[in-house]
Amino acid sequence: MEEILILSVALEDTIMQSIQLHLKEQLLDYKCDCGASQMTAKRSFFTLPNVLIVHLLRIQWSYFGAQKIHRATTLSREVLLSTNQSSEKTKYTLKSIVNHLGTCTTSGHYICDGVYRDASQGDGNACWVTYDDDVVTETNVNHVCQQRQKTAYLLYYEKMEEDENPD
């Protein structure tokens, strides 16, 4: 089993649409001794990792250089994935988001939003915090998912056990 898997995905309207596009069957040009010139390829999961990192491709390359893509993508607190071995869905819960604040690829500022488990609560409940250099502020997952639609760069999801409740 993979401990960590990084998926680099194109920006779509939602994170699940981005993942589904990544896994979609594709037509490829291919030269074969048999005379075939095309084939299809489909990505799938043989096993599922404990940690899924979704890398949103926010940089578009061209002859003129790199350009940052500011398209909004609806961020999901949870994603469901299955392997090619089973149709049973496995739930992943969002734990952290790395964001790039800035208008271009050559400058800007990175901040991170993530789960903070308060040891004094004792019941495992979590709040979210935003780390911006030396400034740490409390927030919540709903606010983060709404505010980071155009700035999210890396999304960290953790596999949930069947009997676990998300934070």
Secondary structure by P-SEA (a helix, b strand, c coil): cccbbbbbccccccaaaaaaaaacbbbbbbbcccccccbbbbbbbcccccbbbbbbcccccccccbbbbbbbbbcccbbbbbcccccbbbbbbbcbbbbbbcccccbbbbbbbbbbbcccccccbbbbbbbcccbbbbbcaaaaaaaacccccbbbbbbbccccccc
